[in-house]
């Protein structure tokens, strides 16, 4: 199911023995556009400390309750490594964090999570040892190599979803608006779409731009460039936040742009696997 980034902010993270806190932000990987962590404000029980919770910990969302169920205890979270969420989270910090929880390194594969598309699928195929894969070229190091490499390759690629909100969006032939939000797949945790507000160009209509259509992002200039023409965007189906986006509507959007739907290349999920 696709969920709005704005809606996810404010969700409770429910541990096995109580509430951990509430989602304040989401960190995503700027290479695969996949959510890697929920930034959680723990409130008074942990002196308002902010912690990171990985999708590895999150179970299947059910019902209408605004709760992300986590296979963690509050004590486990309390003793987790301190990470300053006001500063960039380095790969070193991530390795410490993932090692503490006993999770594999998610980077270094062909899928969203290692070589898998779902975080629990990666856990199911993991034996507790660091994930390794063979290098395929001079610029494709193994995960073991990445652990010892110096900057900049070892830098994290994490970005704040809140920070990207407001970025200007440029088509191939001019501006089309700004990022108002994102739609996130709650099974893969991939960011499927940017919600683009076309105010100052087209009376504030909202349209969707798939993350795979992004050509580049200038983080310093707060600008997203997309591989689309302005007229094509103007003629595309409008996005109505109050109406849930279903696969038929997604197919209509992709057909409009003459693109192949992302769902045609991803394995179907057969059975849910509970995270460890």
Number of C-alpha atoms within 10 A of each C-alpha: 14 19 17 19 21 17 13 20 18 17 17 22 24 21 22 13 12 12 19 26 25 23 25 18 22 24 23 21 19 14 10 17 21 22 25 23 22 23 21 25 22 22 14 9 12 15 9 12 17 22 24 24 21 19 21 25 20 23 19 13 14 10 6 6 9 17 19 22 18 25 16 21 15 18 11 11 17 15 9 16 17 14 18 13 16 7 7 15 17 15 18 14 16 17 15 16 19 18 15 13 17 14 22 22 20 22 17 21 16 11 17 24 26 20 16 19 20 24 25 23 20 22 21 13 9 13 10 11 10 14 20 15 14 11 13 9 7 6 7 12 16 16 20 14 13 17 13 10 13 10 9 7 12 15 15 17 17 21 19 19 17 17 13 19 18 16 19 22 23 22 20 13 12 12 18 27 24 24 23 19 21 25 24 22 16 19 19 22 24 23 25 21 22 24 23 25 24 22 13 12 12 12 9 12 16 22 23 23 22 19 18 14 13 18 14 11 17 11 12 6 9 15 19 20 19 21 15 19 16 16 11 12 18 16 11 19 17 13 17 12 10 6 7 13 15 10 13 9 13 17 15 14 20 18 13 14 14 9 11 11 16 13 11 8 8 11 10 9 12 6 6 12 15 15 19 16
